[in-house]
Amino acid sequence: MVKASGLSPDELQEAERVIRRVPPGLYTLADLYGRDWDRKVSPTKFGRAFKAAVIEKRLTGITLHPHKTAANAIQYLVHEH
């Protein structure tokens, strides 16, 4: 089953774990997922789905940052947990 955000329930759970394991701060998805980021079959598709999940508030403790990196990567702000 796929959620409206495009992330499966397993991907949503994984994302919650990833968010909880990092200290508060600004992150790109590559920063958040570390070595696991290279294992994503389609990083672009996953990135779109992750962004949608954040915007739809399906993930807690994280928000979209208004500015991209110099490399044009979307940044996310992980909040105190």
C-alpha positions as MATLAB code, in Angstrom:
seq = 'MVKASGLSPDELQEAERVIRRVPPGLYTLADLYGRDWDRKVSPTKFGRAFKAAVIEKRLTGITLHPHKTAANAIQYLVHEH';
ca = [
       0.000    0.000    0.000;
       1.305    3.463   -0.891;
       0.415    6.593    1.044;
      -0.771    9.758   -0.695;
       2.710   11.197   -0.216;
       4.151    8.483   -2.430;
       6.147    6.884    0.379;
       5.176    3.388    1.419;
       4.459    2.700    5.088;
       7.907    1.086    5.372;
       9.561    4.134    3.812;
       7.681    6.421    6.195;
       8.872    4.358    9.173;
      12.424    4.393    7.853;
      12.248    8.162    7.388;
      11.029    8.630   10.966;
      13.978    6.559   12.230;
      16.413    8.556   10.096;
      15.011   11.849   11.390;
      15.194   10.725   15.029;
      18.802    9.572   14.815;
      20.277   12.922   13.748;
      20.745   16.020   15.877;
      18.694   19.116   15.058;
      19.989   21.032   12.062;
      19.877   21.491    8.301;
      20.218   18.414    6.103;
      19.875   17.323    2.524;
      18.423   13.868    1.941;
      21.899   12.576    1.142;
      23.078   13.900    4.517;
      20.115   12.398    6.360;
      20.369    8.965    4.793;
      24.160    8.768    4.636;
      25.434    5.588    2.978;
      21.874    4.371    2.513;
      21.214    7.229    0.095;
      23.329    5.527   -2.569;
      21.089    2.467   -2.282;
      17.942    4.323   -3.317;
      16.804    2.987   -6.687;
      15.556    6.379   -7.829;
      16.811    9.203   -5.603;
      14.883   11.817   -7.585;
      11.573    9.973   -7.289;
      12.195    9.211   -3.624;
      13.153   12.844   -3.023;
       9.874   14.067   -4.489;
       7.910   11.627   -2.350;
       9.886   12.565    0.772;
       9.319   16.275    0.155;
       5.590   15.633   -0.280;
       5.506   13.675    2.986;
       7.172   16.576    4.792;
       4.805   19.141    3.288;
       1.799   16.934    4.084;
       3.097   16.613    7.673;
       3.283   12.834    7.432;
       6.725   13.026    9.039;
       7.322   14.586   12.428;
      10.267   16.636   13.579;
      11.188   17.909   10.136;
      10.219   20.808    7.893;
      11.199   22.058    4.484;
      13.851   24.782    4.598;
      13.123   27.711    2.263;
      16.614   27.809    0.737;
      18.408   25.205   -1.349;
      22.118   24.486   -1.136;
      24.619   25.987   -3.573;
      24.338   22.682   -5.455;
      20.551   23.223   -5.732;
      19.693   20.456   -3.256;
      16.598   20.806   -1.109;
      17.327   21.276    2.566;
      15.286   20.068    5.493;
      15.321   21.385    9.029;
      15.292   18.673   11.672;
      13.850   19.987   14.917;
      14.640   19.167   18.524;
      13.258   15.764   19.466;
];
